[in-house]
Amino acid sequence: MPHDAGSVFTRILASGVSDVEANIVHRGVSVFAILNAFPYTSGHLMVLPYREVGALEALTDDESAELWPMVTDAVRAVKAAYAPGGVNVGINLGKAAGGSISEHLHVHVVPRWQGDGNFMTAIAEARTLPEPLSYSAAKLRDAWPRSGQD
């Protein structure tokens, strides 16, 4: 696969960088959880299939069966690691719906707090977060539910 082929997620998976370097928090058989490189808040995760697919209805039965339980585990990890006041979970299907990487379906898991003053838009719309992505990833890995945990 050429270096620039596929979505950013496909390129990360094909790059050979470690999960720690890529901020991949958890891997399943057909889906994985990764930190958003441009998070709305600290702990902003995305859960997505390894396979590049843009439509929810195009997921295989195995991908579908694994996706939502991993989203649920991501919510558990976010709550354990950050104790937010709430969590947004959502999918933007297609560019018209706000999907900026619409060719590779991904579910956002975003911790939220009343007032959400934990990021600010600065020069050139860069976001300033209270912790580095590598710290967020380690925190979420530690908080990720273990098999059989409620």
N, C-alpha and C positions, 0 to 999 in steps of 0.2 A: 504494500500500500504506500503510495507517495506520501511524503511527510505532511503535506497540506490537504490530504484527502479526508473527507468525513467531517463530522461535527467536532467541536473542541473536546467533547467527552471521548469520542472515538480516538482522537489523536492522543489524548492523555493515556488511554488504555493501551495504545500501541507504542507509546514512547519508551517503555521499559523503565521509567522512573519508579521508585519505591512508592508504596502506599503512603508512607509518611511524607515524602516529598510532594506527592500529588494531593495531599489532604483527603485521601480516601479513608473514611472512618470505619466502614464495615463492608464486607463482601459476602454475598450469598452465591447460590448456584447460578442464577440468571439475572440478578439485579444487585446493585451496590449503592452505598450512600457516600456522598462526597460533599465537602464544604463548598458553598458558593464562593467563587473567587472575588465576587463583588457583592458582599452580603449587605442586606438591609439592616441586620443586627448581628451581634456576636452569636455564633451558634447556628446561623442560617445554613441548613442542610438541604441537599437535593437527593432524592432516591430515584434511580432510573435503571432501565435494563442495559446490559452490556451491548446488546444488539441495537444498532441505530434504527429506530422506528419512530415515526412522528405521530401516528394515530393510535389512540387508546384501543380502538377496536382491532388494530393490527397486531396487538400483542399475542404471543402464543398462549395456550392454556397454562403452561408452566410459568411463564413470565407473569401472567395475571395472578396466578395463585400465590406467587412469592412477593409481588409488589406491595400489596396492601399490608400484609403482616410486617414487612420491613418498614413501611411508613409508620406503622403503629409503634414499632421498636424505636424508630427515630424520635417520635414524639416523647416516648418514655425517657430516652437518653437526654433530650433537650430539657425536659422537666427536671430530671435528676441533676443535671450539670448546671443549670441556670436558674431554676425556680422562677420561671416567668409568670406573669399574671395571666397569660393566655398563649395560645399557639395558633398561627395561621397555617393551614394545610391547603395547597391548591395546585392546580395544573392549568397552564395557559395553552390550549390546543389551537395552534395556528397563529400566524402573525397578526391577524385581525383581533385575536383575543389577547394579544400582548406577549405572545411567545417569541422571545428574541433568538432562541435556538430551537425553532419549531420542528426541525428535522429529527430531533432526538428527544422524545418525550421524557419529561422529568417532573417529579412532584416536589414542590417547595415545602419545607417545614421550617417555619420562621417563628422563633420565640418573640413574644410581645410583652410590653409592660405599659401600664397606664401612663400616658403622656409620651412614651417612646422617645425620650430625650437622649438615648444612648448612641445616636450617630448624628453627625451634622454634615451638611453639604458644604464643602469648602471650594476653593478655587478650582475651576474646570470640572465641577461636580464630582470631585473625589470625596469619598466618605472616610471619615476618621472614626475608627472603632477603638474601644477601650482595651483590646487585646489582639495580638498577632494571630493570623489564621492557624499557624502551627500550634499555638497554645489552645485555641478552640478545638482543633482536631484531637489533640491529646486528651483534653477534658471530656470530649464526647466519647472517645474510644473507651476511656475508663468508666464512663457512665452507661455504656451500651449494655442492654439486658443480656444476661447469659441464658443459654438454652434452658427451658423449663421454668424460667422466672416469670412471675405475673407482672 
